[in-house]
Amino acid sequence: MTEAATKTQPSDDEIINALKEVQDPELGLNIVDLGLVYRLDLESDGQLQVFMTLTSPGCPVGPQIKAEVIGALAALEGVHTVKVQFVFVPPWNPAMMSQDAKDELGYYGDDDD
């Protein structure tokens, strides 16, 4: 078998774990626990598309987060191209965070936001 034939695509867990290495520099928490990642589409040709949001549409660290997402995912075996698309529907709100992130930030708001 050739090297190309033995490569496999990453699992969902591997993709999520890679994304957990990307921190929002303003909040100091990873983008997965913050609830910023909405959807992942991995094609058979190794193209991975990430649909994600930011804490606000005018977030000044958006380009930095995008670059870090691309870097983290491009390092995974079987991923050849990474595209990041920012979407703002639905708009992000603190209720989208994991319980760990809420605890870390001291968020005790209504989860129905």
LOKESE-320264 format. One record per residue: residue in three letters; x, y, z of N, C-alpha, C in turn. Coordinates in steps of 0.001 Angstrom, whole numbers, plus 500000, padded with zeros to 6 digits. Example, Ala and Ser with C-alpha at 12.3 -4.5 7.8 and 13.67 -1.06 7.14 Angstrom:
2
+--------+--------+--------+--------+--------+--------+--------+--------+--------+--------+
! residu !    nxx !    nyy !    nzz !   caxx !   cayy !   cazz !    cxx !    cyy !    czz !
+--------+--------+--------+--------+--------+--------+--------+--------+--------+--------+
!    ala ! 513190 ! 494310 ! 507800 ! 512300 ! 495500 ! 507800 ! 513200 ! 496700 ! 507800 !
!    ser ! 512850 ! 497750 ! 507080 ! 513670 ! 498940 ! 507140 ! 512900 ! 500030 ! 507870 !
+--------+--------+--------+--------+--------+--------+--------+--------+--------+--------+
END
This chain:
113
+--------+--------+--------+--------+--------+--------+--------+--------+--------+--------+
! residu !    nxx !    nyy !    nzz !   caxx !   cayy !   cazz !    cxx !    cyy !    czz !
+--------+--------+--------+--------+--------+--------+--------+--------+--------+--------+
!    met ! 500826 ! 498813 ! 500000 ! 500000 ! 500000 ! 500000 ! 500868 ! 501248 ! 500000 !
!    thr ! 500389 ! 502240 ! 499279 ! 501123 ! 503502 ! 499283 ! 500791 ! 504267 ! 500548 !
!    glu ! 501618 ! 505260 ! 500847 ! 501376 ! 506064 ! 502044 ! 500022 ! 506755 ! 501970 !
!    ala ! 499678 ! 507256 ! 500770 ! 498399 ! 507947 ! 500604 ! 497229 ! 507005 ! 500861 !
!    ala ! 497370 ! 505738 ! 500509 ! 496274 ! 504789 ! 500689 ! 496061 ! 504417 ! 502145 !
!    thr ! 497074 ! 504612 ! 502984 ! 496930 ! 504233 ! 504382 ! 496416 ! 505375 ! 505252 !
!    lys ! 496358 ! 506570 ! 504724 ! 495882 ! 507712 ! 505512 ! 494375 ! 507604 ! 505729 !
!    thr ! 493957 ! 507953 ! 506908 ! 492535 ! 507947 ! 507216 ! 492123 ! 509336 ! 507656 !
!    gln ! 490850 ! 509562 ! 507659 ! 490341 ! 510843 ! 508118 ! 490260 ! 510849 ! 509641 !
!    pro ! 490373 ! 512023 ! 510229 ! 490265 ! 512099 ! 511682 ! 488833 ! 511831 ! 512143 !
!    ser ! 488722 ! 511322 ! 513345 ! 487398 ! 511100 ! 513935 ! 486829 ! 512439 ! 514413 !
!    asp ! 485550 ! 512437 ! 514699 ! 484921 ! 513649 ! 515246 ! 485617 ! 514068 ! 516543 !
!    asp ! 485953 ! 513090 ! 517385 ! 486621 ! 513400 ! 518648 ! 487980 ! 514051 ! 518415 !
!    glu ! 488723 ! 513558 ! 517418 ! 490031 ! 514148 ! 517123 ! 489888 ! 515592 ! 516643 !
!    ile ! 488873 ! 515849 ! 515844 ! 488630 ! 517214 ! 515363 ! 488259 ! 518116 ! 516529 !
!    ile ! 487343 ! 517666 ! 517371 ! 486917 ! 518464 ! 518529 ! 488091 ! 518709 ! 519472 !
!    asn ! 488889 ! 517687 ! 519721 ! 490052 ! 517859 ! 520601 ! 491043 ! 518865 ! 520036 !
!    ala ! 491231 ! 518859 ! 518717 ! 492112 ! 519850 ! 518093 ! 491541 ! 521252 ! 518269 !
!    leu ! 490224 ! 521383 ! 518109 ! 489591 ! 522696 ! 518273 ! 489638 ! 523177 ! 519723 !
!    lys ! 489668 ! 522250 ! 520664 ! 489755 ! 522637 ! 522072 ! 491105 ! 523265 ! 522407 !
!    glu ! 492075 ! 523139 ! 521509 ! 493376 ! 523787 ! 521703 ! 493344 ! 525261 ! 521308 !
!    val ! 492272 ! 525671 ! 520636 ! 492141 ! 527066 ! 520191 ! 491401 ! 527857 ! 521259 !
!    gln ! 492064 ! 528857 ! 521778 ! 491500 ! 529676 ! 522853 ! 490970 ! 531000 ! 522312 !
!    asp ! 489892 ! 531479 ! 522881 ! 489478 ! 532854 ! 522648 ! 490410 ! 533703 ! 523507 !
!    pro ! 491264 ! 534531 ! 522888 ! 492265 ! 535259 ! 523675 ! 491673 ! 536286 ! 524642 !
!    glu ! 490463 ! 536719 ! 524389 ! 489838 ! 537684 ! 525293 ! 489262 ! 537010 ! 526536 !
!    leu ! 488751 ! 535799 ! 526367 ! 488109 ! 535112 ! 527497 ! 488984 ! 534027 ! 528105 !
!    gly ! 489994 ! 533568 ! 527378 ! 490905 ! 532558 ! 527904 ! 490316 ! 531160 ! 527990 !
!    leu ! 489266 ! 530897 ! 527230 ! 488644 ! 529579 ! 527196 ! 488619 ! 529071 ! 525768 !
!    asn ! 488543 ! 527741 ! 525613 ! 488573 ! 527205 ! 524253 ! 487244 ! 527446 ! 523532 !
!    ile ! 487336 ! 527478 ! 522212 ! 486179 ! 527836 ! 521393 ! 485077 ! 526779 ! 521414 !
!    val ! 485424 ! 525542 ! 521729 ! 484396 ! 524493 ! 521817 ! 483554 ! 524703 ! 523073 !
!    asp ! 484211 ! 524854 ! 524222 ! 483466 ! 525059 ! 525468 ! 482706 ! 526382 ! 525478 !
!    leu ! 483187 ! 527352 ! 524716 ! 482461 ! 528618 ! 524616 ! 481210 ! 528492 ! 523743 !
!    gly ! 481089 ! 527385 ! 523019 ! 479916 ! 527182 ! 522157 ! 480015 ! 527927 ! 520841 !
!    leu ! 481227 ! 528216 ! 520387 ! 481410 ! 528990 ! 519163 ! 481387 ! 528130 ! 517900 !
!    val ! 481568 ! 526817 ! 518037 ! 481584 ! 525928 ! 516872 ! 480178 ! 525382 ! 516661 !
!    tyr ! 479610 ! 525698 ! 515496 ! 478248 ! 525276 ! 515201 ! 478175 ! 523971 ! 514412 !
!    arg ! 479065 ! 523811 ! 513417 ! 478978 ! 522621 ! 512568 ! 480327 ! 522348 ! 511916 !
!    leu ! 480598 ! 521079 ! 511682 ! 481806 ! 520637 ! 510994 ! 481393 ! 519727 ! 509847 !
!    asp ! 481936 ! 519989 ! 508661 ! 481673 ! 519129 ! 507505 ! 483009 ! 518647 ! 506965 !
!    leu ! 483260 ! 517334 ! 507043 ! 484478 ! 516732 ! 506521 ! 484125 ! 515929 ! 505286 !
!    glu ! 484677 ! 516336 ! 504159 ! 484423 ! 515660 ! 502883 ! 485415 ! 514508 ! 502695 !
!    ser ! 485084 ! 513591 ! 501820 ! 485941 ! 512425 ! 501582 ! 487296 ! 512810 ! 500990 !
!    asp ! 487384 ! 513992 ! 500360 ! 488660 ! 514434 ! 499782 ! 489554 ! 515144 ! 500795 !
!    gly ! 489126 ! 515189 ! 502070 ! 489944 ! 515806 ! 503107 ! 489684 ! 517279 ! 503331 !
!    gln ! 488670 ! 517817 ! 502679 ! 488313 ! 519222 ! 502921 ! 487417 ! 519292 ! 504148 !
!    leu ! 487813 ! 520115 ! 505095 ! 487061 ! 520284 ! 506338 ! 486545 ! 521707 ! 506388 !
!    gln ! 485241 ! 521849 ! 506511 ! 484639 ! 523167 ! 506617 ! 484090 ! 523340 ! 508023 !
!    val ! 484431 ! 524462 ! 508635 ! 484016 ! 524786 ! 509993 ! 483057 ! 525956 ! 509928 !
!    phe ! 481876 ! 525768 ! 510480 ! 480911 ! 526853 ! 510613 ! 480915 ! 527236 ! 512084 !
!    met ! 481297 ! 528456 ! 512352 ! 481426 ! 528892 ! 513734 ! 481029 ! 530345 ! 513849 !
!    thr ! 480937 ! 530799 ! 515079 ! 480580 ! 532182 ! 515333 ! 481621 ! 532804 ! 516250 !
!    leu ! 481406 ! 534035 ! 516561 ! 482227 ! 534756 ! 517524 ! 481291 ! 535299 ! 518592 !
!    thr ! 481844 ! 535765 ! 519691 ! 480987 ! 536266 ! 520770 ! 480236 ! 537517 ! 520361 !
!    ser ! 480734 ! 538219 ! 519327 ! 480008 ! 539345 ! 518742 ! 480471 ! 539496 ! 517296 !
!    pro ! 479590 ! 540008 ! 516420 ! 479978 ! 540150 ! 515012 ! 481217 ! 541025 ! 514801 !
!    gly ! 481447 ! 541987 ! 515650 ! 482591 ! 542878 ! 515504 ! 483802 ! 542453 ! 516315 !
!    cys ! 483866 ! 541203 ! 516728 ! 484949 ! 540712 ! 517570 ! 486302 ! 540981 ! 516904 !
!    pro ! 487181 ! 541737 ! 517565 ! 488453 ! 542096 ! 516945 ! 489448 ! 540938 ! 516811 !
!    val ! 489224 ! 539839 ! 517508 ! 490160 ! 538710 ! 517434 ! 489694 ! 537625 ! 516461 !
!    gly ! 488661 ! 537909 ! 515687 ! 488157 ! 536942 ! 514713 ! 489240 ! 536412 ! 513776 !
!    pro ! 490043 ! 537284 ! 513149 ! 491087 ! 536786 ! 512252 ! 492112 ! 535897 ! 512966 !
!    gln ! 492440 ! 536215 ! 514195 ! 493386 ! 535405 ! 514963 ! 492797 ! 534031 ! 515261 !
!    ile ! 491543 ! 533992 ! 515683 ! 490885 ! 532715 ! 515973 ! 490794 ! 531877 ! 514700 !
!    lys ! 490427 ! 532497 ! 513591 ! 490329 ! 531779 ! 512318 ! 491665 ! 531153 ! 511943 !
!    ala ! 492737 ! 531906 ! 512055 ! 494072 ! 531388 ! 511722 ! 494447 ! 530220 ! 512624 !
!    glu ! 494114 ! 530313 ! 513900 ! 494435 ! 529229 ! 514833 ! 493600 ! 527980 ! 514555 !
!    val ! 492343 ! 528154 ! 514170 ! 491490 ! 527012 ! 513809 ! 492075 ! 526306 ! 512593 !
!    ile ! 492438 ! 527075 ! 511579 ! 493014 ! 526485 ! 510370 ! 494294 ! 525731 ! 510711 !
!    gly ! 495150 ! 526323 ! 511508 ! 496400 ! 525674 ! 511889 ! 496191 ! 524392 ! 512673 !
!    ala ! 495268 ! 524421 ! 513631 ! 495011 ! 523239 ! 514467 ! 494442 ! 522090 ! 513649 !
!    leu ! 493549 ! 522396 ! 512718 ! 492897 ! 521335 ! 511955 ! 493743 ! 520851 ! 510780 !
!    ala ! 494503 ! 521739 ! 510184 ! 495365 ! 521339 ! 509065 ! 496448 ! 520365 ! 509520 !
!    ala ! 496761 ! 520381 ! 510813 ! 497778 ! 519473 ! 511353 ! 497271 ! 518042 ! 511511 !
!    leu ! 495975 ! 517836 ! 511389 ! 495412 ! 516493 ! 511543 ! 495644 ! 515661 ! 510288 !
!    glu ! 496037 ! 514415 ! 510486 ! 496223 ! 513505 ! 509360 ! 494896 ! 513309 ! 508638 !
!    gly ! 494935 ! 513418 ! 507326 ! 493732 ! 513218 ! 506519 ! 492978 ! 514490 ! 506213 !
!    val ! 493370 ! 515606 ! 506801 ! 492753 ! 516901 ! 506495 ! 493687 ! 517632 ! 505539 !
!    his ! 493160 ! 517994 ! 504376 ! 493996 ! 518624 ! 503355 ! 493698 ! 520108 ! 503184 !
!    thr ! 492459 ! 520488 ! 503412 ! 492045 ! 521881 ! 503271 ! 491096 ! 522212 ! 504414 !
!    val ! 491265 ! 523395 ! 505009 ! 490367 ! 523846 ! 506064 ! 489778 ! 525184 ! 505644 !
!    lys ! 488464 ! 525270 ! 505708 ! 487776 ! 526525 ! 505429 ! 486953 ! 526869 ! 506667 !
!    val ! 487051 ! 528114 ! 507094 ! 486301 ! 528585 ! 508259 ! 485306 ! 529627 ! 507784 !
!    gln ! 484053 ! 529404 ! 508129 ! 483017 ! 530371 ! 507781 ! 482371 ! 530867 ! 509069 !
!    phe ! 482425 ! 532187 ! 509265 ! 481754 ! 532775 ! 510420 ! 480290 ! 532998 ! 510082 !
!    val ! 479433 ! 532536 ! 510974 ! 477989 ! 532720 ! 510836 ! 477466 ! 533353 ! 512127 !
!    phe ! 476449 ! 534142 ! 511999 ! 475937 ! 534845 ! 513173 ! 474453 ! 534598 ! 513411 !
!    val ! 473947 ! 533541 ! 512790 ! 472578 ! 533095 ! 513029 ! 472650 ! 531613 ! 513350 !
!    pro ! 472293 ! 531198 ! 514524 ! 471807 ! 532041 ! 515620 ! 472950 ! 532835 ! 516251 !
!    pro ! 472621 ! 533981 ! 516812 ! 473664 ! 534750 ! 517489 ! 474136 ! 534022 ! 518747 !
!    trp ! 475428 ! 534134 ! 519008 ! 475985 ! 533506 ! 520205 ! 475431 ! 534184 ! 521447 !
!    asn ! 475221 ! 533395 ! 522497 ! 474883 ! 533945 ! 523804 ! 475504 ! 533036 ! 524861 !
!    pro ! 475681 ! 533533 ! 526071 ! 476371 ! 532760 ! 527113 ! 475743 ! 531407 ! 527435 !
!    ala ! 474467 ! 531239 ! 527172 ! 473812 ! 529961 ! 527450 ! 474370 ! 528848 ! 526568 !
!    met ! 475077 ! 529182 ! 525497 ! 475644 ! 528182 ! 524588 ! 476926 ! 527556 ! 525137 !
!    met ! 477462 ! 528117 ! 526188 ! 478708 ! 527605 ! 526753 ! 478488 ! 526283 ! 527476 !
!    ser ! 479559 ! 525500 ! 527563 ! 479510 ! 524279 ! 528371 ! 479397 ! 524686 ! 529842 !
!    gln ! 479001 ! 523739 ! 530665 ! 478894 ! 524043 ! 532100 ! 480248 ! 524430 ! 532677 !
!    asp ! 481313 ! 523774 ! 532225 ! 482660 ! 524114 ! 532702 ! 483010 ! 525564 ! 532379 !
!    ala ! 482685 ! 526008 ! 531166 ! 482975 ! 527387 ! 530776 ! 482141 ! 528364 ! 531598 !
!    lys ! 480875 ! 528022 ! 531818 ! 480015 ! 528887 ! 532635 ! 480580 ! 529016 ! 534047 !
!    asp ! 481020 ! 527896 ! 534599 ! 481590 ! 527918 ! 535946 ! 482868 ! 528763 ! 535978 !
!    glu ! 483711 ! 528583 ! 534967 ! 484980 ! 529312 ! 534896 ! 484760 ! 530827 ! 534827 !
!    leu ! 483730 ! 531234 ! 534081 ! 483454 ! 532660 ! 533916 ! 482477 ! 533214 ! 534952 !
!    gly ! 481966 ! 532336 ! 535793 ! 481012 ! 532788 ! 536804 ! 479673 ! 533180 ! 536215 !
!    tyr ! 479274 ! 532502 ! 535152 ! 477995 ! 532807 ! 534502 ! 476889 ! 532018 ! 535189 !
!    tyr ! 475921 ! 532734 ! 535685 ! 474796 ! 532088 ! 536375 ! 473474 ! 532572 ! 535812 !
!    gly ! 473484 ! 532937 ! 534527 ! 472293 ! 533473 ! 533884 ! 471297 ! 532396 ! 533534 !
!    asp ! 470244 ! 532829 ! 532893 ! 469170 ! 531951 ! 532453 ! 469639 ! 531173 ! 531234 !
!    asp ! 469528 ! 529847 ! 531251 ! 469954 ! 529027 ! 530125 ! 468995 ! 529097 ! 528954 !
!    asp ! 467928 ! 529829 ! 529060 ! 466979 ! 529968 ! 527959 ! 467231 ! 531217 ! 527140 !
!    asp ! 468385 ! 531872 ! 527329 ! 468699 ! 533096 ! 526571 ! 468707 ! 532835 ! 525092 !
+--------+--------+--------+--------+--------+--------+--------+--------+--------+--------+
END
